[in-house]
Amino acid sequence: MEIHQGFLLAQIVNFIIIAFMLAVPVALVILIVRRQRAAQLKPSEMTEPMEFADQGSQLTGMFDLPSGMYKLRYWLPNDQLAKVDLIAEDGDRTTLLIKRGNGSQAVTIADGGRYALEIEIDDPGVGWKMMLSPLGRKGALA
């Protein structure tokens, strides 16, 4: 009877060892997959603000803009309205603001892609500046 119990105990120990040996790689795979998914779910890969500055009406070059929340800071002329549109690579346009003076506002980009800003100001000699920063990241502070 003791031999049978010893054999049974050895089988249980072997089972535990094998289960542990299988569980460790499975746990590592799960950890790797979760990290990869978390990296894919980041709302924005943009970490530094983008700055645009010029005079009069302008169309910026195309730039990559991942989906997410952004802060658009603007420095516009005080004496006339300026209109700022976000233009997608396919030509779709969204008016972001029609303002004068300095300020900021939140902007949500639902679909990441390539975009340009079109700034319309009547006076060609008037300067302006824009800064687009991902919210909650470096550079998005007031």
DARA-V784436 format. One record per residue. N is the residue number from 0. RES is the residue in three letters. SS is DSSP state (alpha for helix, beta for strand, coil for the rest). PSI is psi as a letter, one per 30 degrees, with the letter a starting at -180 (NA if undefined). OMEGA is omega in radians with two decimals (999 if undefined). Layout:
# DARA-V784436
n = <N:N>
res = <RES:RES>
ss = <SS:SS>
psi = <PSI:PSI>
omega = <OMEGA:OMEGA>
This chain:
# DARA-V784436
n = <0:1:2:3:4:5:6:7:8:9:10:11:12:13:14:15:16:17:18:19:20:21:22:23:24:25:26:27:28:29:30:31:32:33:34:35:36:37:38:39:40:41:42:43:44:45:46:47:48:49:50:51:52:53:54:55:56:57:58:59:60:61:62:63:64:65:66:67:68:69:70:71:72:73:74:75:76:77:78:79:80:81:82:83:84:85:86:87:88:89:90:91:92:93:94:95:96:97:98:99:100:101:102:103:104:105:106:107:108:109:110:111:112:113:114:115:116:117:118:119:120:121:122:123:124:125:126:127:128:129:130:131:132:133:134:135:136:137:138:139:140:141>
res = <MET:GLU:ILE:HIS:GLN:GLY:PHE:LEU:LEU:ALA:GLN:ILE:VAL:ASN:PHE:ILE:ILE:ILE:ALA:PHE:MET:LEU:ALA:VAL:PRO:VAL:ALA:LEU:VAL:ILE:LEU:ILE:VAL:ARG:ARG:GLN:ARG:ALA:ALA:GLN:LEU:LYS:PRO:SER:GLU:MET:THR:GLU:PRO:MET:GLU:PHE:ALA:ASP:GLN:GLY:SER:GLN:LEU:THR:GLY:MET:PHE:ASP:LEU:PRO:SER:GLY:MET:TYR:LYS:LEU:ARG:TYR:TRP:LEU:PRO:ASN:ASP:GLN:LEU:ALA:LYS:VAL:ASP:LEU:ILE:ALA:GLU:ASP:GLY:ASP:ARG:THR:THR:LEU:LEU:ILE:LYS:ARG:GLY:ASN:GLY:SER:GLN:ALA:VAL:THR:ILE:ALA:ASP:GLY:GLY:ARG:TYR:ALA:LEU:GLU:ILE:GLU:ILE:ASP:ASP:PRO:GLY:VAL:GLY:TRP:LYS:MET:MET:LEU:SER:PRO:LEU:GLY:ARG:LYS:GLY:ALA:LEU:ALA>
ss = <coil:alpha:alpha:alpha:alpha:alpha:alpha:alpha:alpha:alpha:alpha:alpha:alpha:alpha:alpha:alpha:alpha:alpha:alpha:alpha:alpha:alpha:alpha:alpha:alpha:alpha:alpha:alpha:alpha:alpha:alpha:alpha:alpha:alpha:alpha:alpha:alpha:alpha:alpha:alpha:coil:coil:coil:coil:coil:coil:coil:coil:coil:beta:beta:beta:beta:beta:beta:coil:coil:beta:beta:coil:coil:coil:beta:beta:beta:coil:coil:beta:beta:beta:beta:beta:beta:beta:beta:coil:coil:coil:coil:coil:coil:beta:beta:beta:beta:beta:beta:beta:coil:coil:coil:coil:beta:beta:beta:beta:beta:beta:beta:coil:coil:beta:beta:beta:beta:beta:beta:beta:beta:coil:coil:coil:beta:beta:beta:beta:beta:beta:beta:beta:coil:coil:coil:coil:coil:coil:beta:beta:beta:beta:beta:beta:beta:beta:coil:coil:coil:coil:coil:coil:coil:coil>
psi = <e:e:e:e:e:e:e:e:e:e:e:e:e:e:e:e:e:e:e:e:e:e:e:e:e:e:e:e:e:e:e:e:e:e:e:e:e:e:e:f:f:k:f:k:f:k:f:k:l:k:k:k:k:a:k:a:k:l:j:l:l:k:l:k:j:l:k:a:k:l:k:j:k:k:j:l:k:f:g:l:k:k:k:k:k:k:k:l:e:g:f:k:k:k:k:e:l:j:l:l:a:l:a:l:l:k:k:k:j:e:j:l:a:k:l:l:k:k:k:j:k:e:j:f:g:k:l:l:k:k:k:j:k:k:k:g:l:k:f:g:l:NA>
omega = <3.14:3.12:3.13:3.11:3.09:3.11:3.12:3.10:3.11:3.12:3.11:3.12:3.11:3.11:3.13:3.14:-3.13:3.12:3.12:-3.13:3.09:-3.07:-3.10:3.11:3.12:3.11:3.12:3.11:3.12:3.13:-3.14:-3.13:3.12:3.12:3.11:3.11:3.12:3.12:3.14:-3.09:3.12:-3.07:-3.09:3.05:3.14:-3.09:-3.13:3.11:3.03:-3.13:3.09:3.11:3.12:3.10:3.09:3.14:-3.09:2.97:-3.14:2.99:3.11:3.11:3.11:3.14:3.12:3.09:3.14:3.13:-3.12:3.01:3.09:3.05:-3.09:3.04:-3.04:3.10:3.13:-2.97:3.10:-3.14:3.03:3.11:3.14:3.09:2.99:-3.07:3.11:-3.13:3.14:3.09:3.09:-3.13:3.10:3.08:3.14:3.14:2.93:-2.99:2.95:3.12:-3.07:3.10:3.10:3.06:3.12:3.11:3.09:3.07:-3.09:-3.11:3.10:3.13:3.12:-3.06:2.98:3.02:3.00:-3.13:3.13:3.09:-3.08:-3.06:-3.09:-3.11:-3.08:-3.13:3.10:3.10:3.08:3.03:3.13:-3.07:3.04:3.13:3.11:3.14:3.10:3.11:-3.09:-3.11:-3.11:999>
